[in-house]
Amino acid sequence: MNTEEMDQTDMQSPTPTFATIETLSRQLRSLGIREGSDRGSPHTSYAPVLETSDLEVGLWTSTEGGWPITNREDTEIVYILSGRARITTEGAGSRDVGPGDLFVLPAGWTGRWDILEPVEKLYVTIPRGQEN
């Protein structure tokens, strides 16, 4: 390989990843009943678009139910596509979220999810310490 070919190869951009919600919905993988659930029997599923050591992006679903989260391990960016949930932050109250809502649950967050109607969300998770 000559220098010109090497320079062109080194300059190639990574390939983007594309997915539609319809395609992801068909690729959902069951996670079973949410571990630690204390209200109902919420069944969760997910379909990753991208999984690396630095982040995970995908579609996630859950049926009705609720569970606590203590000292969240990663930061999660959430966009609700359908359904309704109540997000409660320990010591700070709760907020109902639904289609079109975008929010961030930071690493270290303590609170709970209560799924009021089956939820479908897009998510991005970033490991603690990688947020900046």
N, C-alpha and C positions, 0 to 999 in steps of 0.2 A: 504494500500500500504506500503510495507516495504521500508527501506532506500535505498536498492539496486535498486529497481524499480523506486523510486523517482529520484535518481541520473541519471539513464538512460533516463528518461523522460526529465529532465532538460537539458540534454546534446544533445537532438535531434536538428539537424540543420533545419533551415527554409527550406521550399520547394521551389525549383527554379521554375521560370515561363518560359515556352517555347512558341514560336510562329513562324510561317513562314510568309513571306511577302504575299504569296498567301492567307493564312487564314485571315490575317489582312485586305487585300484588300476587302474580302467578308464581313468584319464586319465594314466597314467604316460608321460613323455616320455623317450626313450632319450638318454643322454649318451654312449653308446658305451663303449669300453674306457677304464677310468680312466687318465687321463694320469699318467705317472710311476710306473705300477705296475711292481714288480720281482719279483713272484711271481704266476704264473698270468696270466690275462687277465680281470680282473674287469670285468664289464659292469654299468654303473650306470644308473639311471633315477630320475626324480623327478616329483612332481606337486605344484606349489605350491598352497597354500590362500590365502596372502597374500604379496605382494611389494611392499615399499615401500622408500624410501631408508633407513629406520631398522631394518627387520627383514624376515626371510623365514621363513615357516612352511610346512611341507609334509611329504609322505611321500617317502622315499628308499629305494631298494633296491640291492643289489649281490650279484653271484654271487661265488664263491670267488676269492680272490687277496689281494694285499697291496701296500701302498705307503707310502712315508715322507711325513711332513709336517714342514716346517721353518718355524718362526716363523709359526704360524697367523695369518692375516689378520683373522679375526673370532672372536667367542665363539660356540660352538655348544652348545645344550642338546639332549640326545639321550635319547629313550625307545625302547628296543628292543621291537618288537612280536613279532618272530619271528627265528629263526636264532641263530647264535653268532659272536662276533668276539673277537679279542684286541686290546686297546688297550695299546700300549707307550709309556711316557713315557721319553724319553731320560734316562738316569742314575737312574731311579727304579723300574725293573721294569715288569711287565705285569700286566694283569688281564683275565680272560675275562668277557665280558658276554653276556647272553641275555635272553629274554623277561621283561619287567617291570623291567629295570634302567634307571635314570635316572642320567645323569651330565652333567658340564659340561666341555667342552674350551675353556679360556680363550684369548683372543687372545694370541699369542706362544708358544703351546704347540708343542713339538717332540717328535715321536714317530712312531708308525706305527699304521695299521689293518691287521689281518690278518683277512680274512673266512674263517671256518672252515666255516660252513654259510651258504647264502644268507640275507641279512639284509634285514629290512624295519624301518625306523625312522621315528619322527616326529621332526622337528627344528625348532629355532628358531635362526636365526643373527642375531647382532647385530654390526654393524660395530664395529671397534676404536674406543674412545673414546665409544661410545654406551651402554655397559653400566650406567652409574649413573643 
